[in-house]
């Protein structure tokens, strides 16, 4: 195996996402990202041993305030720890060029694709491998908004597996390491999942809820149409907008169905009977 061999013992390195600082022990070694400082969660940076930071967006994006103007100013300070970027910059005193070529060399060539770095966490895990770290703990790496869920999860999961195969011990408080055996177990929605995804999981595992779920999906679509209409109203010239037909609001029946499903998910009520007059429940596993 090429590269540094992982440490066999020692305190973990915490890789911290936007909502993870409250789940990190005081004094622990940490790496953070973008403008996701401990102060955003009512904590102090001085409570942690921050040894690295990652701002991997293009210069024009963070310079233009992508992660807030305050963050752009924060980057100009000398922090005493490296801020990994696409290249070292004179206007960021703590900046250090990320070792991209070395990180790409960790990618298994028989995987059938060039290296996937779908977000900052991928770069962080790869650098931890290069540094020979022994233990990683991911905190607040939930990847639960729509962009993250659809485009970033696979890359992070790949890098977690690559790290584990190289001997690192990996832990996470998010949904990426939830034990589950498809077919043998009933799936339950993790608290970090969006409500609509959680509702889909409940309906899929409880056949009696599928009729409700179909109505729920229609309602979600209508809500999205309403959001699109609102955006159109802001962006489209009035003369053209006035010629368009308005989109219908969700029906009361659909709204009621969603309310029942959400209360069922919270254990507040039972599902209504199916057309056959019986609520199907999932079979228990042997």
N, C-alpha and C positions, 0 to 999 in steps of 0.2 A: 504494500500500500504506500503510495507516494504522499509526501507532505508530513507535517508534524503529527506525531501520535498523540491522541487525546490524553489529558491528565486522568489518572484513575481515581483520584479523590480530590476533595477541596470544595469550597463553597461554590454555588452555582452562579453563573452570569444570568442576570434577568434582562430579557428583551421585552420592553414595555411599550404597549400601545396607548391609544388616547385615553382609555378608561381603566388603565391597569395599575396606576401608582398606589392606590389604596390597598392593593393586594401584594405589595412588595415589602419585605421586612426593612425596618429602619437600619441604615448602615450598609445595606446590601449593594454589591456591585451591579450597576445597571447601564444599559444603553437605551437611548430614547430616539424619537423621530420628530422631525418637522417642528411644529409649534406646540407639541403635546407635553408641556412642562408639568411637573408636579403641582405647581401653583394653580393650574387650572382645576385641580381637584382639592384645593384648600390645603395643600401640603407645601413643604419648602424643599427646594433642590438640595440645600445643605444637609437634609436628613438622609441623603443617599450618597453612595460612592459612585458618582457618574464618571465613567471612564471612556465614554464614546457617545457621539451623536451622529445622526444621519439626516442629511438634506440632499437627496439624490435627484431632485427635479432640475430641469434646465435653469440656467442662470436667469433668463428672461422671465421665468415664471416666479421664482421666489423673490427676485428683485422687484417684480411688479406687484408683490403683495399676495401671492397665491395663498400663503399660510399666515396672512395678516401682516399689516405694516409693522406692528410691534415685533414680529418675528424677524423681519428684515433688519430692523435695528439691532435686535438681539444677536444676530449673526456677526455684527461688527465688533462685538466685545471679545476680549481675550478670556477664554473660559478655563484654561488649564487642562482641558481634555480635547482630543481631536474631534473635529466635525468632518465626517467623511462626505465628500462631494464628488461630482464627476471629474473635477480637476481642482487643484489648489488655486486659491484666489487671493490676490493682495488685499482686497477689501474685506476679507474674512480672516482675521488673524489666526484663528484656530483651525482653519481648513486644512484638510489633507486629502490628496487624490485617492479615491477608492481603487484598490488593486483589482480592477475588473478582469484583466487577462488571467491572473492567478486564480480568481474565483471561477472563471469559465473552465479552467483546467480541472476543476473538481467534478464537473458534470459527466455522468456516465455516457460514453460515446455510443453504447449499444442501445440507448433509449430511443433512438430514432428521430431526434430533433436537436437543434442547437439549444444552448442553455436557456432556461426560462427564469427570468427575474421579473415576476409579475408585480412586485411591490417592494417597499423598503425592507420588509422582514426577510425576504429572500436574500438580499445583500447582507443583512446582519447575520443570518445563520451561516452563510458561506464564509464570512470573515471569521466567525467563531471557529469554524473548522480549520481555517488557515492558521489561526493562532494556537491550535492545539488544545482548545478548551475541553473540559471533561463533562460538564453539566450545563444544560441550558434550561431555563424556566421562562416560558412565554406567559406574560400577564397582560390582559386586556387586548389580546390579539383575537378579536371576535370575528372580524371580516363578515359583518352581517348586514351592511347596506347593500343595495342592489348591484352597484358596480363591483364592490369587493367580492360579493357572493358569486357573481357570474364570471369574473375575470381574474381574480387573484388567489382564490383558495387552492387551486390545483398546484400552482407554483410553490406556495408555502409548504403544502403537504409533501411535495417532491423533496424539497430541501430538508425538511424534518427527517424524511426517510433516509436521505443521503447521509445526514449527520449521524443518525442512529446506526446505520450500517458501518460507519467509520468508528463506532465505539462510544459516541457521546450518549449520555443519559438525557432524555428529553422529557420535560413536563409542561403542562399547559392548563390554564383555568378556563379556557374557551371550549369551543365545540369541536376542535380538530383532533382531540384524543379521547373521545367518548366511546367506551367499549360498546360494541353492538354486533350481533350476529343476525344478519338478515335471514328471515324465514323462521328462525328458531325463537326469536323474541318479538314482542310487540314494541313497535317504535314509539317513543315519547318525544315531544318537542322540547328542545333545550331552551332554557329561559332567554338565551341571547337571540333566538330566532325572531324575525318579524312576525306580527300577528297573522298575516295572511298565509305565511309558510307554515306556521304552527297549526292553523286551521286546516290546511291541506293534509298535514300529517294525521291529525285526529280523524278526519273524514276517511282517509285511506285505510286506517287501521280499524275503523268502526263502520262497517257497511251501512248501518242504519242512518248514518249521517251523510251519505253520499248525495241524496236528494237536496239536502240543505247546502251541501258544498257547491253543487251546480249553481244554485241561486246565488251563493256567496261569490262565485267567480263572475257571474253576470254583473253583480253589484260592483265588484272591483273594477270591471271593465268600464262600467258607466261612470264610476268615480274618476277613472283615468281620463275618460273622454271629457268630463267636466273640467279637470285640471288642464287638459289640452285646450279646451275652449277659452279658459281664463287666460292662458298664455297667448293664444291667438288674439284675444281682445287687446292685449297690451302691445303686441308687435305689428298687427296688421293695420294698414290704413283704413280709416272708418268707412270710406266709400265702398271698398271691397268687402269689408266685414259685414256691412248691412245687407248684402245680397246673400249671405249664407244662412242656412236654416239652423236654428238653435238645437242643441242636443238635449234629449229628455233627461230629467232628473231620475234617480233611482226610485222604484216603486215602493210603497209602504210594505208590501208583501216581502220584498227582498230585504228591506231594512229589518223587518221583524225576524226573518230567517237568520240573518247575521247575528242579531242580538241573542237568539236562542243558542246558536252554536258557540258564541263567545261565553255565555253563561255556563253552558255544558262543559266547556274546556276548563272553566274555573271551579267546577264541581258544585255549581249553584242550582242545577236542575237536571232532569233526565231528558233524553232525546224523545221527540214525539214519535208515535208509531209510524211504520212504513205503510205503503198502500195495502199490504197484506194484513196490517193490524198488529204487527209484531216488530219490536226493535231487535235487530240482530246485534249480538255482541261478539267480539273476537274470541275464538277458541283459546283456551289456556294451553300453554306448552306442556309437554310431558316432563 
